[in-house]
Amino acid sequence: MFKKYKLMFFYMKTIKKYLPEIEKKIISKNNNRAYTISSIKIDNIYRLYTVLNLKKENTKNLELYGYPYLDNEIKKFVKEINNELREIGLTELIGLSRIDKIGENNVLIVIEYKLFDIGKFFKKLIYLGISIISIIIFLLFFYL
């Protein structure tokens, strides 16, 4: 149990440290792809997310081949980012969380820590902190 928490803090520290380097490597390869990426971001609970923007010259391929073409491009990106994350030792700790289509030519990709839900962990931590503070205030109010 504690190993999962230890790995979570390792993941958080490592992803924060290496994200600018990973982002530069991924974005520098924009010319060779059918899509572009403007940035890779981290949200408050350390999920990585980015939007793949299909280039205008490749929208004809999307119309011609449909979603299998887009799915193939997404798989290429996920493989590429997995290779970058393997170099820093995070491949086993993260997983693809969500893929959402935004508009006609854009796809949102979310990658997060996969051993447990970090959002629930922080929520429980906040509830625990509020409970402890409430008990302390209650005890101080009635015993002083």
C-alpha positions as CSV (number, residue, x, y, z in Angstrom):
1,M,0.0,0.0,0.0
2,F,2.7,2.5,1.0
3,K,4.7,1.5,-2.1
4,K,1.9,2.9,-4.3
5,Y,2.1,6.3,-2.4
6,K,5.9,6.3,-2.7
7,L,5.6,5.7,-6.4
8,M,3.0,8.4,-6.7
9,F,5.3,11.0,-5.2
10,F,8.1,9.7,-7.4
11,Y,5.8,10.1,-10.4
12,M,4.8,13.6,-9.4
13,K,8.4,14.8,-8.8
14,T,9.7,13.2,-12.0
15,I,7.0,14.4,-14.3
16,K,7.3,18.0,-13.0
17,K,11.1,17.9,-13.5
18,Y,11.2,16.3,-17.0
19,L,8.1,17.7,-18.6
20,P,9.7,20.7,-20.3
21,E,12.4,18.4,-21.8
22,I,9.7,15.9,-23.0
23,E,7.6,18.7,-24.4
24,K,10.5,20.1,-26.5
25,K,11.3,16.7,-27.9
26,I,7.7,16.0,-28.9
27,I,6.9,19.4,-30.3
28,S,10.1,19.5,-32.3
29,K,8.9,16.6,-34.4
30,N,5.7,18.4,-35.5
31,N,6.9,18.7,-39.1
32,N,7.0,15.0,-39.7
33,R,3.5,14.2,-38.5
34,A,0.0,14.5,-39.7
35,Y,-0.9,16.6,-36.6
36,T,0.5,19.3,-34.5
37,I,0.9,19.7,-30.8
38,S,1.2,23.1,-29.2
39,S,2.0,22.0,-25.6
40,I,1.8,19.3,-23.0
41,K,0.3,20.5,-19.7
42,I,0.0,19.2,-16.2
43,D,-3.2,19.9,-14.2
44,N,-3.6,20.2,-10.4
45,I,-3.7,16.4,-9.9
46,Y,-0.7,15.7,-12.2
47,R,-2.5,14.4,-15.2
48,L,-0.7,15.1,-18.5
49,Y,-2.9,16.4,-21.3
50,T,-2.5,17.7,-24.8
51,V,-4.6,18.4,-27.9
52,L,-3.6,16.9,-31.2
53,N,-4.6,19.2,-34.0
54,L,-4.9,17.5,-37.4
55,K,-3.1,19.5,-40.1
56,K,-5.3,21.0,-42.8
57,E,-3.7,19.1,-45.6
58,N,-4.5,15.8,-43.8
59,T,-8.2,16.5,-43.3
60,K,-8.8,15.0,-46.7
61,N,-7.3,11.7,-45.4
62,L,-9.7,11.9,-42.5
63,E,-12.7,12.4,-44.8
64,L,-11.5,9.6,-47.0
65,Y,-10.4,7.0,-44.4
66,G,-12.6,8.1,-41.5
67,Y,-11.8,7.3,-37.8
68,P,-9.4,4.5,-38.4
69,Y,-7.0,7.1,-39.9
70,L,-7.4,9.3,-36.8
71,D,-7.1,6.3,-34.5
72,N,-3.8,5.4,-36.2
73,E,-2.4,8.9,-35.7
74,I,-3.4,8.8,-32.0
75,K,-1.6,5.4,-31.6
76,K,1.5,6.9,-33.2
77,F,1.5,9.8,-30.7
78,V,0.9,7.5,-27.7
79,K,3.8,5.3,-28.8
80,E,6.0,8.3,-29.2
81,I,5.2,9.7,-25.7
82,N,5.6,6.3,-24.2
83,N,9.1,6.1,-25.6
84,E,9.9,9.5,-24.0
85,L,8.5,8.4,-20.7
86,R,10.3,5.1,-20.8
87,E,13.6,7.1,-20.9
88,I,12.8,8.6,-17.5
89,G,11.4,5.4,-15.9
90,L,7.6,6.2,-15.9
91,T,6.2,3.8,-18.4
92,E,4.9,1.4,-15.8
93,L,3.4,4.1,-13.6
94,I,1.2,5.9,-16.2
95,G,-1.6,5.0,-18.5
96,L,-3.8,6.5,-21.1
97,S,-6.8,7.8,-19.3
98,R,-9.1,9.4,-21.8
99,I,-9.3,10.3,-25.5
100,D,-12.0,12.8,-26.5
101,K,-12.7,14.3,-29.9
102,I,-13.0,18.1,-29.7
103,G,-14.4,19.5,-32.9
104,E,-13.7,18.0,-36.3
105,N,-9.9,17.9,-36.3
106,N,-8.8,18.0,-32.7
107,V,-8.4,15.2,-30.1
108,L,-7.8,15.6,-26.4
109,I,-5.5,13.0,-24.9
110,V,-5.2,12.6,-21.1
111,I,-2.4,10.5,-19.5
112,E,-2.4,9.9,-15.7
113,Y,-0.9,7.8,-12.9
114,K,-2.5,4.4,-13.1
115,L,-2.0,2.7,-9.8
116,F,-4.8,4.6,-8.2
117,D,-6.9,7.8,-8.6
118,I,-4.8,10.8,-7.5
119,G,-7.9,13.0,-7.5
120,K,-9.6,10.8,-4.9
121,F,-6.4,10.7,-2.8
122,F,-6.2,14.5,-2.6
123,K,-9.9,14.7,-1.9
124,K,-9.6,12.3,1.0
125,L,-6.5,14.2,2.2
126,I,-8.5,17.5,2.2
127,Y,-11.4,15.8,4.1
128,L,-9.0,14.4,6.7
129,G,-7.4,17.8,7.2
130,I,-10.8,19.5,7.6
131,S,-11.9,16.8,10.1
132,I,-8.7,17.2,12.2
133,I,-9.0,21.0,12.2
134,S,-12.7,20.8,13.2
135,I,-11.9,18.4,16.0
136,I,-9.1,20.7,17.3
137,I,-11.4,23.8,17.1
138,F,-14.2,21.8,18.9
139,L,-11.9,20.7,21.7
140,L,-10.4,24.2,22.1
141,F,-13.8,25.8,22.2
142,F,-15.2,23.5,24.9
143,Y,-12.1,23.0,27.1
144,L,-10.9,26.6,27.3
